[in-house]
């Protein structure tokens, strides 16, 4: 989150679990914590589920329904790199059993997406 | 006293840290690689900020149950018996001329519409509004000299929960979670249980983490509303969910291989494992179906009043969470209700009819919770703290049948581990208007609760914005007179 409109005294329902500083006080430095509630939020919250579905639609729109091409584009957009052979294979297995939004849901929850080490 | 909860790997490996210390960054990266080879950066070291931590000294209590009645419960109609108020019913309060309080001018002194009766061995006078809680009189320790800094609900809630009237400070539950971590492996360390009628005025700020890391914030759920996002979305089938998580785990493990020893990355993998365990354990703790018929009846789950039954389920949930080692519970009775007494204890206009509704919702379930905790031995290492944001006036408001806000004197009570039973500390004046003897406030209460948990309130601090902040700010004193 870079910019957000928010009432000063209201705890944010989405970012509250992610150390979004309370706007009532000055926060010169943001806390970093890692919690199970954040994991649940990203796995099951409607924001990420909606985005996963839209991402799947975008891949389909841009490269058609070929699983391998989709996975390559998905990795490039999410991680900025191509998938290795093993990742590409696993992704294809996943979309066969769980559908294309599932691949996006996993990518968006991945450490590589969340952190830039 | 506490270590900052930043993880070792972060200092060495994060991108911003790397860029901002370019000169040493590469060296640090090389060092991290060497340390990882030696196993010195054990991936799970410090990975769980909620791991149980030792207190400063031997504790009397392991966990805290806070019962918070929203809207400001009148001490004069519950716990603080004032014969003089009965005697002078209908007369102006002496010593104050045209006293203006929160909503305006006050009328005459008005006795409680409920009778007070002596209870238990101690003969403590408690009103008929809370007859079942009154049966516990011999176990309770009353603080009759409580005061607040504000006569307004929102800041009053903040004050009683954080020690500050302003927003942005950590709640007591968050402080305790930060200090002691959790003994409940698959549950949050700090749980807030909102009333069936809704959340209090300040909502989640009441159980907020303020400037403490988010991991210490209260997780809000009650018997009828599960943890947010706990459940898999209905449009995702179970099998698809499972294979998505497998693929995610695979991605994270592959990624970790190229960043050995990064505790933050492993912590995040652990957080998904804890989330998965929580998806199993949280519904289990919330499932009351295995409780005996007698227990359900005790808590009022069979009550014809749906609010009594719903608050009863929340009380039972509180016991089940305490049993499983949750460190701090804030159990709410009453919800946000602006200026009216409909949904909470804010009896401005018709205190008799308002409190006749609210009394029974609180009384039986909360009394059952005390009975049950005692029967199961949980009261021996749990400290219970009942409170509200402030008290109410001994006068009725001019032209109404209710009482205005009064932060100058009110009652809270405690019971459980290390607290004197059947004891009263502090006094208000003959009408119950102002605390006059052994005056206490939220800082003394939390200094005492921390003491019972084995924590020196002076040493529990967190560096924020140039100051080592404390729950009790620059105030506080352990109330030794109420300790066993």
Interface residues (C-beta under 8 A of the other chain):
Chain A: X9 X10 X11 X13 X16 X17 X18 X19 X21 X22 X23 X24 X25 X26 X27 X28 X31 X32 X33 X34 X35 X36 X37 X38 X39 X40 X41 X43 X44 X45 X46 X49 X86 X87 X90 X91 X93 X94 X97 X98 X99 X102 X103 X105 X106 X107 X109 X110 X111 X112 X114 X115 X116 X117
Chain B: X5 X6 X10 X13 X14 X15 X49 X166 X167 X168 X169 X188 X202 X203 X204 X205 X208 X210 X211 X212 X213 X214 X215 X216 X217 X219 X227 X228 X229 X230 X231 X232 X233 X235 X236 X237 X239 X240 X241 X243 X244 X245 X246 X247 X248 X250 X251 X252 X254 X255 X256 X259 X262 X264 X265 X267 X268 X269 X270 X271 X272 X274 X275 X278 X279 X465
